[in-house]
Amino acid sequence: MSGGAPREQLPLFANVSVAGAEIVPRITDEDRELAQRVPSWLRFGTSSWSFPGWRGLVYEGQHTDDELARAGLRAYAQQPLLRTVSVDRSYYGPLRAADVASYATQLDEAGALTPSLPPFRVVSKVWDEITTAVFPVHARYGARAGQRNAHFLDASRFLSEVLEPYRGFERHFGPFVFELTPMPRGTFEDVELARRVDAFLTALPAGFSWAFELRNQELLTPRWHDVLRAHGAAHVFTYWTAMPSLRAQLASHGKITSPFTVVRLMLPPFMRYAEKKAELAPFDRLVAPQDDMRDDVLSILRAAAEAGCVEGFVLANNKAEGSAPLTVREIAVRAARELGARF
């Protein structure tokens, strides 16, 4: 990364034998039966996978977060209900080719053990060096805090530093998510942001799925949807503290036209990430079910099905309700009941 204080690139796989790690998936007959009733085009998953509190939910036995981060993807990907995952650490720095290769090895091994399951797809969050227009006032940005970022939506850097390490990962690709860091109000008018997104997408190669997530509700305008629609990219329906409700985002969207859709369930309204994390850890139970959120997810999935989407990705964060795997199960039950027969 150029400029500013360097950020730590987590050495997830240094001096670790992934093949030798004994992390066993926790799979129940109920999960198998439910997964068979969920429409095959739906892919449920979570934000990352390295949570020791998921013992008895996703994993057998007790493991540290470091052990799970290094070698837990193999067990996670054997879960019949979890057919996708969001790689979140790639937001803080580009993945190394060795990291991507380790993910591919674990997913190939999981696939060989569960050949009857639908293929597993990885959703990758894009490095914030590419998705930040103005660096937040935060210590980790050093002298750049509060400054404009000259590399916002820099296609050349995205291709060479973010996408290049994924060479050979094609069979596991899900969407790349561009989470646009919250901007000070007035940073862009919607027409200028749309122009930048258009130029960026025009420079990217075909054959990938691109999804864009806003964190500024004033920029959620018809121009935003129009530019994504023109490139076959998806708007990320995000359940996040400062954005309109999922149902409001769906209403602003009109008919879904991308061949895939992405829903990310992050943080209830008016909540702060750090406070919610401390309140909900170790993420082994549902603490605050969000009924309206679940209703809205089903409405989005229904609209996506009616629009003929080939794939629908629903990614839950622990901070949405307390435990991402349990959020997935609750929504999957409804999807099986309400969408299974028709779609």
N, C-alpha and C positions, 0 to 999 in steps of 0.2 A: 504494500500500500504506500502511495506516495504522499508526503506531507503529513504534518501533525504527529502526535504520539502513536507509535505502533501498537496495535492490539494483539493480544495473545492468540495465536493459532493453536488450538487445543491439540496436543499430540495423542489423539485417541488410540492409535494403534501401535505406538512405539513400544518395542520389546514385548509385544503381546502376541501369543499364538491364538488367533481366533478359533482355529479348528480344535484347539485343546480346551476351550472354555466350555464348561458344562452348565449351560443355562437351558433349562427344560421348559417348554411352554405349558401353561395351564389351560387345558381345553376340556370343556364339559360337553355332554351329550346335548344339553339344551342349546349351547352355542352352535353345535353342528346342525341341529334341526332348524334353528332360527336362520342360520346363514343360507340354508337351502330354500327358504321361503322369501328371502330378500331378492328383489329384482336384480338380475345378473349385471345390469349396467351400473349399479350403484357400488361405490367404493367408500367404505367407512374407514376412518383412521384417526390418529391422534397427532398432537404436536410433540414430536420426538418420542422416545421410548425408554429413556433411562431413569425410571422412577422406582426406587426400592419399595415404595408403598403399594405398588401393583402386585405384590406377592399374593398369590391366591386368586388374582384376577386375570393376569396375563402370564405370569411366571410362577413356576414352582420354586420353593427354596428361597433363601435369603441371599441377596446380592447387593453390592454397593452400586451407587450411581455410576461410578467409574467402570466397573465390570460390565454393567448393562450398556453403557455408552460404547464400549469397545466391542462387545460380542453379543449383545442382546437382540440385534436385528434378526438374526437367524431364527430365534425362538418366536419373536413377535410375528414374523411373516408366515408362520405356520398356523396362526389364528384364523379360523374360518370367517370370523366377522371383521377382521382387520385386513383389508386388502389394499391399503395405502398407508403412508405415513408422511408427515412433513419433516424434512431435514431443516431444522431451524438454525443450527450453528453456522450454516452457510451465509446467514445474514450478517454475521460479524467478521467474515473473512472468506475468501474463496477456498473451496475444498482443494486439497492436494490430490493429485492423480492416485496416490497410494490409498488415500481414504476412500475414494470412489471405487477403486478396485476391491477393497475389503467389503464395501457394501455389496458389490456385485457378487462376490464369492459367497457371502452369507445368504443372499437372496437365491442364488442358484442352488445352494444346498437345501434351503427351505423348500424350494419348488420341487426338487427331486424327492423330498420326503412327503409332499402333499400334492401329487400330480392332478388330483381331481378338483383342486380349488382354482378359481379364476386367477389369471396372472396378477402379480403384485406390481403396483406402480408407486414410484417415489415422487412426491411433490417437493420441489426444491425452492426454498426462499433465496432470493437473489441478494447478493452483497449490498449492504446499505451505502457503500461508496458509489453505487450506480443509482440507487433509488432515493437518495437524499438531496433535496434542492437547497435547503438551508440547514447547516449542522445545528442540532439542538444545543442549548446551553447546558452542557453536561461535562463533567470532568474528563470522561473518556475521549472527548473530541479535542482536548487540549486547546491550543491557540486557535483552532478553527471554529470553536464554539460560537454560534451566532453568525458565522460567515456563509456566504453563498458557496456552493460546491460547483466548481468548473466541470466536474465529470458527471453531473446529473444526466441520466439517460445517455451515457456515452457508449454508443454501440461498439466502437472499436475495443474499448476496455472490457466490455461485457463478453465479446466473442473470444478475446485472447486470454482473459484472466478468469472468467467465470465458466464459460461454456467449454473451453478447450479441455480441462481436466476430465470432463464427462465422456471423452472419446472412448467408445467401446461399451458404453452403458445403455445403448439404445433400447435394448429389450426391456429395460426397467423404467423407462421414462414416463413420468406423469407431467403435469403442468409445471412450468417455472412461474413462481409467484413474485411479482414485483410489488412489494409493499411500500408505497410511497410514504416516507416518513412525514409526520405532521409538519406542515409548513406554517410560518407566521401568516396570518390573514393578509391578503393583498400581495403575496409573493407572485402569484400568477392570476390573471383572469382566465376564465375557462377556455377562451379561444386560444390563448397562448399555450396553455397546458396541452390542449388537444393537438396543436401544431407540433409540439415537441414529441408527444407520444407517436404521432403519425410518422415523423421523420425517423424516430428510433425504430419502430416496427418495420418500416420500409427497408431498413438496412439489415434486418435479421433474416436468417435463412428459413426456407420452408421446411415443413416436416416436424415442427415442434409445436407444443401447446403453450401459449403465452397467456397469463392471467394477471390482471392489474387490480390492486387493492388501494382504495383511497382512504386517507385518514383525515380529510378535510371535507366536511359535509357541504360547504358552500360550492365546492367544485363538482358535486354530483348533479350534473346538468345534462340535457339532451346531447350536448357536444361530446361529453365524456363517453356516453354510450355509442354515439355515432362513429367516433374514431375507432373504438374497439371493434364494433360491428364490421367496419370496412376492412379490417384485417383478420377477421375470424378469431380475434382474441376475446377473452372472457372477462367480464366484471366479476371480481370476487365479492360475493355477498358476505360481509363481515359483521359479526356480532361483536362490537367493540364499543367501549365506553362513550366515545364522543361522536359516533356515527349514528345516523338515523336507524330506526329499527329495521330488521330484515324485511318486514312487509312493506315498509316505506321504500326501501331500495328496490324491491321487486316492482312496486307501482311506478317508480321512476324509470325503470328499465324498459317497460313495455314487453313485447314478446321476446323471449330468449332466442337468439339466432346463432350463437356459437355452437359448434358440435359437441361441446362439453360445458359443464358448469362446475363452479367451485364455491363451497360454503365453508367459512372458517368461523368457529365458535370460540371466541377469545375471552371476553370480559364483560360482565353486566354493566348497564348504564351507571355512570357516576362513581365507578369503582376505580381504585388505583391498583396497578399490577402488584407492587411490593406488599401492600396491605393484604390483598386477597391471597397472595401466595402464603404469607405467614398464617393467615386465618385457616386455610384449607389443608395445608400439609398434614400428613404425608400422602394425601390424595387417594385414599382407600375407600371413600364413601361419598355418596351424594349428600351435600350439606345444604344446598339452596337450589332445589329444582326450579328451572325457569320454564314454566308452562307455555308462556307466550312465545319464547324462543323456539321451543319444539314445534308448536303450531306453525310458526313461520317457516321453519325448515321444511316441513311437509308441503306447505304451499309452494315453495320454490321447487322442490323435487317434482311435484305434480306438474308445474308449469314446464319444467325441463323435459319431463316425459312426453307431455303433449306436443312439445316443440321438436321431438325426435332426437334429443341429445344422445350421443353414443355412450358417453361416460358422465357420471355425476360423482364428484368428490365431496365428502363431508368430513371435515377435520375438526376434532374437538380438543380444546385445551382444558387442562385441569381447573383453571380459574373460572371456567364458565359455570360449573355447578359443583365442583369439588373433586370429581374423579372422571377423567376423560373416557376410560374404557366403559364405565357405567353409563355415562351420557350416550355413548355409541349404542350400547345395548338397548336403552330406552327408546331411542329414535329408530333403531332397526326394527324393534317390535312393531312400532307404528307403521313403518314403511312396508313391512311384510303384510300387515293387515290392510292398509289403505291403498297400497300401490301394487302389491304382488299379483292380484288377480287381473288387473286391467293392463299393467305395464310389464 
